Amino acid sequence: MNWRAQWGSLLLMLSMPPLVMADELVYSGFQSPVAIVSVAGATYVSDWSANTVTRIDAYGRRSVIARDIPAAAGLAVDGQGALFVSSYSADYILRIDSDGSARRVAEHLSTPTGLAFARDGRLLVANRGAGEVVAVNVTTGKVTRIAGEFSLPVGVVEMEDGSLVVSQYGGRVTRLLRNGQRQEIGASFNRPGVGILADDPNAVLVVDNGASAVRRVGFDGTSSIVADKLRGSAVALGRGQHQELLVGMWGTGAVYRIAP
């Protein structure tokens, strides 16, 4: 091969996007990661068994920013960058500000698990023990029941059209429309877990805890596997610092990056 051909091959290789394996390990050493969120160049992971929340910066350096949160579970970030974490075992929601100060914004819940902010600024909570989804006004602490009769709700997300999708450890994924109607979209799941994200206006990504997989399910009834055969039991699902998909595993304490 002459130098022009070699140079052309090199340029082609440099222009190609890096290959990312579907099970690329990016973080390890956690015990039981439940939730993952990223904001302002950092990724946060709640660790259920360690009762902690860990911050990972852009260089991979870790620091524990909160300790002694009994069964640290869901995570969410508001528009000002404040971090909210649910304590599954102690039934409260903790707010952690950028200066490290922390205070409880809601108490006396019932094993609160997954968290997500609604567009009206209220914090949505999958209140597992009560079989319901509630909304918390994080300023006043007022808790409002949104809907009930769920089967062990563990994850919740609001869609662009204002509907809610609730993942339930009892075997269901339910879309709750604004008019109160319900659409069951979890038929392909073994056991939906905590991790749930909107993928586009008409589909969600949900951890299938019972299959150690991540599924994409559409409101038109379509369902496909995004990632499977991961080592451990899939629980956490979130976006990384570059919006890549991250999955946290119980049993191995690993966090994987999933190829787009």
ZADO-1210 file (C-alpha; in nm, 4 decimals, padded with zeros to 6 digits):
<atoms>
<atom x="00.0000" y="00.0000" z="00.0000" code="MET" pos="1"/>
<atom x="00.1438" y="00.3436" z="-00.0951" code="ASN" pos="2"/>
<atom x="00.1542" y="00.6382" z="00.1460" code="TRP" pos="3"/>
<atom x="-00.1564" y="00.8024" z="-00.0015" code="ARG" pos="4"/>
<atom x="-00.3626" y="00.4877" z="00.0595" code="ALA" pos="5"/>
<atom x="-00.2204" y="00.4515" z="00.4111" code="GLN" pos="6"/>
<atom x="-00.3010" y="00.8153" z="00.4895" code="TRP" pos="7"/>
<atom x="-00.6523" y="00.7741" z="00.3532" code="GLY" pos="8"/>
<atom x="-00.7095" y="00.4651" z="00.5688" code="SER" pos="9"/>
<atom x="-00.5867" y="00.6493" z="00.8766" code="LEU" pos="10"/>
<atom x="-00.8176" y="00.9440" z="00.8126" code="LEU" pos="11"/>
<atom x="-01.1090" y="00.7048" z="00.7679" code="LEU" pos="12"/>
<atom x="-01.0326" y="00.5323" z="01.0983" code="MET" pos="13"/>
<atom x="-01.0045" y="00.8650" z="01.2818" code="LEU" pos="14"/>
<atom x="-01.3374" y="00.9838" z="01.1425" code="SER" pos="15"/>
<atom x="-01.5241" y="00.6731" z="01.2564" code="MET" pos="16"/>
<atom x="-01.7109" y="00.6899" z="01.5915" code="PRO" pos="17"/>
<atom x="-01.5591" y="00.4774" z="01.8682" code="PRO" pos="18"/>
<atom x="-01.7100" y="00.1339" z="01.9076" code="LEU" pos="19"/>
<atom x="-01.8972" y="00.0882" z="02.2353" code="VAL" pos="20"/>
<atom x="-01.9862" y="-00.2599" z="02.3489" code="MET" pos="21"/>
<atom x="-02.3357" y="-00.3097" z="02.4843" code="ALA" pos="22"/>
<atom x="-02.1968" y="-00.4296" z="02.8158" code="ASP" pos="23"/>
<atom x="-01.9044" y="-00.1904" z="02.8609" code="GLU" pos="24"/>
<atom x="-01.8233" y="-00.1649" z="03.2305" code="LEU" pos="25"/>
<atom x="-01.7726" y="00.1999" z="03.3293" code="VAL" pos="26"/>
<atom x="-01.8003" y="00.1949" z="03.7106" code="TYR" pos="27"/>
<atom x="-01.7642" y="-00.0793" z="03.9692" code="SER" pos="28"/>
<atom x="-01.7402" y="-00.1181" z="04.3444" code="GLY" pos="29"/>
<atom x="-02.0967" y="-00.0263" z="04.4362" code="PHE" pos="30"/>
<atom x="-02.3082" y="-00.2576" z="04.6471" code="GLN" pos="31"/>
<atom x="-02.6657" y="-00.2087" z="04.5266" code="SER" pos="32"/>
<atom x="-02.7058" y="00.0859" z="04.2862" code="PRO" pos="33"/>
<atom x="-03.0712" y="00.1896" z="04.2571" code="VAL" pos="34"/>
<atom x="-03.0694" y="00.5210" z="04.0690" code="ALA" pos="35"/>
<atom x="-02.8378" y="00.7189" z="03.8400" code="ILE" pos="36"/>
<atom x="-02.8653" y="01.0857" z="03.7379" code="VAL" pos="37"/>
<atom x="-02.6206" y="01.3309" z="03.5832" code="SER" pos="38"/>
<atom x="-02.6031" y="01.7096" z="03.6028" code="VAL" pos="39"/>
<atom x="-02.3381" y="01.9798" z="03.5641" code="ALA" pos="40"/>
<atom x="-02.0618" y="01.7433" z="03.4555" code="GLY" pos="41"/>
<atom x="-02.1119" y="01.4868" z="03.7310" code="ALA" pos="42"/>
<atom x="-02.2947" y="01.1570" z="03.7724" code="THR" pos="43"/>
<atom x="-02.4676" y="01.0585" z="04.0965" code="TYR" pos="44"/>
<atom x="-02.5403" y="00.7022" z="04.2086" code="VAL" pos="45"/>
<atom x="-02.7550" y="00.5988" z="04.5038" code="SER" pos="46"/>
<atom x="-02.6288" y="00.2850" z="04.6774" code="ASP" pos="47"/>
<atom x="-02.9048" y="00.1072" z="04.8672" code="TRP" pos="48"/>
<atom x="-02.6984" y="-00.1279" z="05.0819" code="SER" pos="49"/>
<atom x="-02.4286" y="00.1310" z="05.1571" code="ALA" pos="50"/>
<atom x="-02.6889" y="00.3979" z="05.2499" code="ASN" pos="51"/>
<atom x="-02.4969" y="00.6530" z="05.0439" code="THR" pos="52"/>
<atom x="-02.5048" y="00.8784" z="04.7404" code="VAL" pos="53"/>
<atom x="-02.1810" y="00.8973" z="04.5414" code="THR" pos="54"/>
<atom x="-02.0702" y="01.1726" z="04.3043" code="ARG" pos="55"/>
<atom x="-01.8496" y="01.0832" z="04.0055" code="ILE" pos="56"/>
<atom x="-01.6847" y="01.3761" z="03.8275" code="ASP" pos="57"/>
<atom x="-01.5823" y="01.4052" z="03.4634" code="ALA" pos="58"/>
<atom x="-01.2461" y="01.2398" z="03.5429" code="TYR" pos="59"/>
<atom x="-01.3997" y="00.9414" z="03.7188" code="GLY" pos="60"/>
<atom x="-01.3077" y="01.0633" z="04.0667" code="ARG" pos="61"/>
<atom x="-01.5568" y="00.9643" z="04.3346" code="ARG" pos="62"/>
<atom x="-01.6762" y="01.1275" z="04.6527" code="SER" pos="63"/>
<atom x="-01.9565" y="01.0269" z="04.8875" code="VAL" pos="64"/>
<atom x="-02.1791" y="01.3317" z="04.9260" code="ILE" pos="65"/>
<atom x="-02.4410" y="01.1780" z="05.1560" code="ALA" pos="66"/>
<atom x="-02.4203" y="00.9019" z="05.4148" code="ARG" pos="67"/>
<atom x="-02.6535" y="00.7258" z="05.6530" code="ASP" pos="68"/>
<atom x="-02.9587" y="00.7447" z="05.4262" code="ILE" pos="69"/>
<atom x="-03.1406" y="00.4204" z="05.5119" code="PRO" pos="70"/>
<atom x="-03.1760" y="00.2282" z="05.1840" code="ALA" pos="71"/>
<atom x="-03.0955" y="00.5220" z="04.9542" code="ALA" pos="72"/>
<atom x="-03.3163" y="00.4711" z="04.6497" code="ALA" pos="73"/>
<atom x="-03.4508" y="00.7186" z="04.3921" code="GLY" pos="74"/>
<atom x="-03.2663" y="01.0260" z="04.2671" code="LEU" pos="75"/>
<atom x="-03.3844" y="01.3391" z="04.0865" code="ALA" pos="76"/>
<atom x="-03.2369" y="01.6821" z="04.0110" code="VAL" pos="77"/>
<atom x="-03.4357" y="02.0065" z="03.9931" code="ASP" pos="78"/>
<atom x="-03.3785" y="02.3054" z="03.7679" code="GLY" pos="79"/>
<atom x="-03.1441" y="02.4695" z="04.0185" code="GLN" pos="80"/>
<atom x="-02.9227" y="02.1631" z="04.0452" code="GLY" pos="81"/>
<atom x="-03.0433" y="02.0466" z="04.3857" code="ALA" pos="82"/>
<atom x="-03.0354" y="01.6694" z="04.4288" code="LEU" pos="83"/>
<atom x="-03.3244" y="01.4774" z="04.5840" code="PHE" pos="84"/>
<atom x="-03.2944" y="01.1232" z="04.7220" code="VAL" pos="85"/>
<atom x="-03.5574" y="00.8931" z="04.8693" code="SER" pos="86"/>
<atom x="-03.4976" y="00.6841" z="05.1779" code="SER" pos="87"/>
<atom x="-03.6841" y="00.3607" z="05.1175" code="TYR" pos="88"/>
<atom x="-03.6504" y="00.2356" z="05.4744" code="SER" pos="89"/>
<atom x="-03.7032" y="00.5631" z="05.6632" code="ALA" pos="90"/>
<atom x="-03.9848" y="00.6973" z="05.4413" code="ASP" pos="91"/>
<atom x="-03.8482" y="01.0452" z="05.3664" code="TYR" pos="92"/>
<atom x="-03.7180" y="01.2575" z="05.0789" code="ILE" pos="93"/>
<atom x="-03.3897" y="01.4411" z="05.1335" code="LEU" pos="94"/>
<atom x="-03.2795" y="01.7521" z="04.9442" code="ARG" pos="95"/>
<atom x="-02.9040" y="01.8037" z="04.8991" code="ILE" pos="96"/>
<atom x="-02.7908" y="02.1453" z="04.7752" code="ASP" pos="97"/>
<atom x="-02.4702" y="02.2210" z="04.5860" code="SER" pos="98"/>
<atom x="-02.3052" y="02.3515" z="04.9054" code="ASP" pos="99"/>
<atom x="-02.3594" y="02.0132" z="05.0709" code="GLY" pos="100"/>
<atom x="-02.6382" y="02.1243" z="05.3022" code="SER" pos="101"/>
<atom x="-02.9245" y="01.8788" z="05.3359" code="ALA" pos="102"/>
<atom x="-03.2788" y="01.8849" z="05.4691" code="ARG" pos="103"/>
<atom x="-03.5869" y="01.6661" z="05.4521" code="ARG" pos="104"/>
<atom x="-03.8639" y="01.7958" z="05.2276" code="VAL" pos="105"/>
<atom x="-04.1166" y="01.5165" z="05.2895" code="ALA" pos="106"/>
<atom x="-04.1631" y="01.2528" z="05.5577" code="GLU" pos="107"/>
<atom x="-04.4039" y="00.9747" z="05.6563" code="HIS" pos="108"/>
<atom x="-04.4202" y="00.8263" z="05.3082" code="LEU" pos="109"/>
<atom x="-04.4488" y="00.4517" z="05.2434" code="SER" pos="110"/>
<atom x="-04.1230" y="00.3033" z="05.1102" code="THR" pos="111"/>
<atom x="-04.0653" y="00.5787" z="04.8499" code="PRO" pos="112"/>
<atom x="-03.8599" y="00.4463" z="04.5620" code="THR" pos="113"/>
<atom x="-03.8268" y="00.6070" z="04.2162" code="GLY" pos="114"/>
<atom x="-03.8286" y="00.9873" z="04.1779" code="LEU" pos="115"/>
<atom x="-03.8833" y="01.2203" z="03.8823" code="ALA" pos="116"/>
<atom x="-03.9720" y="01.5854" z="03.8416" code="PHE" pos="117"/>
<atom x="-04.2968" y="01.6829" z="03.6722" code="ALA" pos="118"/>
<atom x="-04.3138" y="01.9843" z="03.4444" code="ARG" pos="119"/>
<atom x="-04.5066" y="02.1790" z="03.7063" code="ASP" pos="120"/>
<atom x="-04.2066" y="02.1542" z="03.9411" code="GLY" pos="121"/>
<atom x="-04.3484" y="01.8962" z="04.1777" code="ARG" pos="122"/>
<atom x="-04.1492" y="01.5854" z="04.2641" code="LEU" pos="123"/>
<atom x="-04.3169" y="01.2622" z="04.1569" code="LEU" pos="124"/>
<atom x="-04.2638" y="00.9690" z="04.3934" code="VAL" pos="125"/>
<atom x="-04.3354" y="00.5995" z="04.3391" code="ALA" pos="126"/>
<atom x="-04.4717" y="00.5323" z="04.6874" code="ASN" pos="127"/>
<atom x="-04.4256" y="00.1567" z="04.6754" code="ARG" pos="128"/>
<atom x="-04.5758" y="00.0489" z="05.0054" code="GLY" pos="129"/>
<atom x="-04.9012" y="00.2353" z="04.9431" code="ALA" pos="130"/>
<atom x="-04.9324" y="00.1228" z="04.5813" code="GLY" pos="131"/>
<atom x="-04.9542" y="00.4821" z="04.4611" code="GLU" pos="132"/>
<atom x="-04.7781" y="00.7729" z="04.2941" code="VAL" pos="133"/>
<atom x="-04.7681" y="01.0993" z="04.4883" code="VAL" pos="134"/>
<atom x="-04.6418" y="01.4491" z="04.4064" code="ALA" pos="135"/>
<atom x="-04.4392" y="01.6492" z="04.6580" code="VAL" pos="136"/>
<atom x="-04.4218" y="02.0281" z="04.6622" code="ASN" pos="137"/>
<atom x="-04.0551" y="02.0530" z="04.7582" code="VAL" pos="138"/>
<atom x="-04.1021" y="02.4068" z="04.8913" code="THR" pos="139"/>
<atom x="-04.3973" y="02.3498" z="05.1220" code="THR" pos="140"/>
<atom x="-04.3677" y="01.9745" z="05.1761" code="GLY" pos="141"/>
<atom x="-04.7288" y="01.9179" z="05.0726" code="LYS" pos="142"/>
<atom x="-04.7900" y="01.5654" z="04.9437" code="VAL" pos="143"/>
<atom x="-05.0684" y="01.5063" z="04.6907" code="THR" pos="144"/>
<atom x="-05.1878" y="01.1638" z="04.5804" code="ARG" pos="145"/>
<atom x="-05.1867" y="01.1382" z="04.2003" code="ILE" pos="146"/>
<atom x="-05.3132" y="00.7842" z="04.1482" code="ALA" pos="147"/>
<atom x="-05.3255" y="00.4465" z="04.3191" code="GLY" pos="148"/>
<atom x="-05.4026" y="00.0806" z="04.2643" code="GLU" pos="149"/>
<atom x="-05.0574" y="00.0066" z="04.1271" code="PHE" pos="150"/>
<atom x="-04.8740" y="-00.3228" z="04.1822" code="SER" pos="151"/>
<atom x="-04.5710" y="-00.2243" z="04.3920" code="LEU" pos="152"/>
<atom x="-04.4787" y="00.0925" z="04.1980" code="PRO" pos="153"/>
<atom x="-04.1036" y="00.1517" z="04.1932" code="VAL" pos="154"/>
<atom x="-04.0403" y="00.3923" z="03.9026" code="GLY" pos="155"/>
<atom x="-04.2222" y="00.6863" z="03.7459" code="VAL" pos="156"/>
<atom x="-04.1636" y="00.9315" z="03.4614" code="VAL" pos="157"/>
<atom x="-04.3709" y="01.2108" z="03.3089" code="GLU" pos="158"/>
<atom x="-04.3988" y="01.2205" z="02.9286" code="MET" pos="159"/>
<atom x="-04.4197" y="01.5222" z="02.6975" code="GLU" pos="160"/>
<atom x="-04.7977" y="01.4914" z="02.6717" code="ASP" pos="161"/>
<atom x="-04.8356" y="01.4992" z="03.0499" code="GLY" pos="162"/>
<atom x="-04.9096" y="01.1293" z="03.0880" code="SER" pos="163"/>
<atom x="-04.7225" y="00.9294" z="03.3513" code="LEU" pos="164"/>
<atom x="-04.5638" y="00.5891" z="03.3053" code="VAL" pos="165"/>
<atom x="-04.5217" y="00.3776" z="03.6179" code="VAL" pos="166"/>
<atom x="-04.3012" y="00.0674" z="03.6413" code="SER" pos="167"/>
<atom x="-04.4210" y="-00.1851" z="03.8969" code="GLN" pos="168"/>
<atom x="-04.2292" y="-00.4643" z="04.0608" code="TYR" pos="169"/>
<atom x="-04.5519" y="-00.6616" z="04.0650" code="GLY" pos="170"/>
<atom x="-04.5238" y="-00.7141" z="03.6890" code="GLY" pos="171"/>
<atom x="-04.6829" y="-00.4146" z="03.5184" code="ARG" pos="172"/>
<atom x="-04.5861" y="-00.1024" z="03.3269" code="VAL" pos="173"/>
<atom x="-04.8824" y="00.1339" z="03.3236" code="THR" pos="174"/>
<atom x="-04.9345" y="00.4570" z="03.1349" code="ARG" pos="175"/>
<atom x="-05.1686" y="00.6967" z="03.3153" code="LEU" pos="176"/>
<atom x="-05.3236" y="00.9488" z="03.0758" code="LEU" pos="177"/>
<atom x="-05.4239" y="01.2980" z="03.1831" code="ARG" pos="178"/>
<atom x="-05.7918" y="01.2080" z="03.1550" code="ASN" pos="179"/>
<atom x="-05.7439" y="00.9246" z="03.4041" code="GLY" pos="180"/>
<atom x="-05.7502" y="00.6409" z="03.1532" code="GLN" pos="181"/>
<atom x="-05.4855" y="00.3699" z="03.1829" code="ARG" pos="182"/>
<atom x="-05.2887" y="00.1796" z="02.9231" code="GLN" pos="183"/>
<atom x="-05.1049" y="-00.1372" z="03.0213" code="GLU" pos="184"/>
<atom x="-04.7824" y="-00.1670" z="02.8175" code="ILE" pos="185"/>
<atom x="-04.5801" y="-00.4145" z="03.0231" code="GLY" pos="186"/>
<atom x="-04.6874" y="-00.7479" z="02.8758" code="ALA" pos="187"/>
<atom x="-04.3352" y="-00.8315" z="02.7513" code="SER" pos="188"/>
<atom x="-04.1704" y="-00.7790" z="03.0913" code="PHE" pos="189"/>
<atom x="-04.0650" y="-01.0414" z="03.3390" code="ASN" pos="190"/>
<atom x="-04.0456" y="-00.8024" z="03.6379" code="ARG" pos="191"/>
<atom x="-04.0165" y="-00.4269" z="03.5757" code="PRO" pos="192"/>
<atom x="-03.7686" y="-00.2511" z="03.8035" code="GLY" pos="193"/>
<atom x="-03.6917" y="00.0961" z="03.9355" code="VAL" pos="194"/>
<atom x="-03.5125" y="00.2388" z="03.6330" code="GLY" pos="195"/>
<atom x="-03.7387" y="00.4129" z="03.3814" code="ILE" pos="196"/>
<atom x="-03.6703" y="00.6928" z="03.1291" code="LEU" pos="197"/>
<atom x="-03.8627" y="00.8623" z="02.8507" code="ALA" pos="198"/>
<atom x="-03.7003" y="00.7662" z="02.5203" code="ASP" pos="199"/>
<atom x="-03.9128" y="00.9787" z="02.2878" code="ASP" pos="200"/>
<atom x="-04.2656" y="01.1221" z="02.3170" code="PRO" pos="201"/>
<atom x="-04.4196" y="00.7799" z="02.2597" code="ASN" pos="202"/>
<atom x="-04.1848" y="00.5288" z="02.4230" code="ALA" pos="203"/>
<atom x="-04.0024" y="00.4550" z="02.7459" code="VAL" pos="204"/>
<atom x="-03.6929" y="00.2616" z="02.8454" code="LEU" pos="205"/>
<atom x="-03.7516" y="00.0381" z="03.1477" code="VAL" pos="206"/>
<atom x="-03.5306" y="-00.2008" z="03.3400" code="VAL" pos="207"/>
<atom x="-03.6576" y="-00.5591" z="03.3339" code="ASP" pos="208"/>
<atom x="-03.5220" y="-00.6653" z="03.6703" code="ASN" pos="209"/>
<atom x="-03.6405" y="-01.0224" z="03.6272" code="GLY" pos="210"/>
<atom x="-03.4521" y="-01.0650" z="03.2997" code="ALA" pos="211"/>
<atom x="-03.1409" y="-00.8516" z="03.3697" code="SER" pos="212"/>
<atom x="-03.2327" y="-00.6491" z="03.0644" code="ALA" pos="213"/>
<atom x="-03.3452" y="-00.3065" z="02.9476" code="VAL" pos="214"/>
<atom x="-03.6513" y="-00.2898" z="02.7242" code="ARG" pos="215"/>
<atom x="-03.7898" y="-00.0165" z="02.5048" code="ARG" pos="216"/>
<atom x="-04.1677" y="-00.0214" z="02.4981" code="VAL" pos="217"/>
<atom x="-04.3834" y="00.2007" z="02.2817" code="GLY" pos="218"/>
<atom x="-04.7337" y="00.3238" z="02.3402" code="PHE" pos="219"/>
<atom x="-04.8324" y="00.1474" z="02.0171" code="ASP" pos="220"/>
<atom x="-04.7590" y="-00.1886" z="02.1818" code="GLY" pos="221"/>
<atom x="-04.4130" y="-00.2463" z="02.0339" code="THR" pos="222"/>
<atom x="-04.1408" y="-00.3827" z="02.2592" code="SER" pos="223"/>
<atom x="-03.7721" y="-00.4503" z="02.2006" code="SER" pos="224"/>
<atom x="-03.4652" y="-00.5392" z="02.4050" code="ILE" pos="225"/>
<atom x="-03.2073" y="-00.2610" z="02.4269" code="VAL" pos="226"/>
<atom x="-02.9593" y="-00.4572" z="02.6374" code="ALA" pos="227"/>
<atom x="-02.9546" y="-00.7990" z="02.7994" code="ASP" pos="228"/>
<atom x="-02.7188" y="-01.0632" z="02.9341" code="LYS" pos="229"/>
<atom x="-02.5772" y="-00.8085" z="03.1762" code="LEU" pos="230"/>
<atom x="-02.3909" y="-00.9412" z="03.4777" code="ARG" pos="231"/>
<atom x="-02.6059" y="-00.9051" z="03.7859" code="GLY" pos="232"/>
<atom x="-02.9633" y="-00.7965" z="03.8429" code="SER" pos="233"/>
<atom x="-03.0562" y="-00.4770" z="03.6568" code="ALA" pos="234"/>
<atom x="-03.2113" y="-00.2102" z="03.8806" code="VAL" pos="235"/>
<atom x="-03.0810" y="00.1413" z="03.8075" code="ALA" pos="236"/>
<atom x="-03.1221" y="00.3233" z="03.4759" code="LEU" pos="237"/>
<atom x="-03.0057" y="00.6746" z="03.3966" code="GLY" pos="238"/>
<atom x="-02.8159" y="00.9049" z="03.1646" code="ARG" pos="239"/>
<atom x="-02.4461" y="00.9744" z="03.1894" code="GLY" pos="240"/>
<atom x="-02.2612" y="01.3035" z="03.1526" code="GLN" pos="241"/>
<atom x="-02.2862" y="01.2784" z="02.7727" code="HIS" pos="242"/>
<atom x="-02.6449" y="01.1476" z="02.7738" code="GLN" pos="243"/>
<atom x="-02.5280" y="00.7884" z="02.7278" code="GLU" pos="244"/>
<atom x="-02.7457" y="00.5182" z="02.8799" code="LEU" pos="245"/>
<atom x="-02.6170" y="00.3730" z="03.2095" code="LEU" pos="246"/>
<atom x="-02.7472" y="00.0603" z="03.3856" code="VAL" pos="247"/>
<atom x="-02.6683" y="-00.0278" z="03.7466" code="GLY" pos="248"/>
<atom x="-02.6616" y="-00.3895" z="03.8625" code="MET" pos="249"/>
<atom x="-02.7254" y="-00.5526" z="04.1978" code="TRP" pos="250"/>
<atom x="-02.5178" y="-00.8572" z="04.2795" code="GLY" pos="251"/>
<atom x="-02.2105" y="-00.7304" z="04.0957" code="THR" pos="252"/>
<atom x="-02.2308" y="-00.3611" z="04.1936" code="GLY" pos="253"/>
<atom x="-02.1396" y="-00.2660" z="03.8381" code="ALA" pos="254"/>
<atom x="-02.2593" y="00.0166" z="03.6154" code="VAL" pos="255"/>
<atom x="-02.2596" y="-00.0468" z="03.2396" code="TYR" pos="256"/>
<atom x="-02.2706" y="00.1888" z="02.9441" code="ARG" pos="257"/>
<atom x="-02.5157" y="00.0755" z="02.6800" code="ILE" pos="258"/>
<atom x="-02.4470" y="00.1319" z="02.3118" code="ALA" pos="259"/>
<atom x="-02.6957" y="00.3622" z="02.1339" code="PRO" pos="260"/>
</atoms>
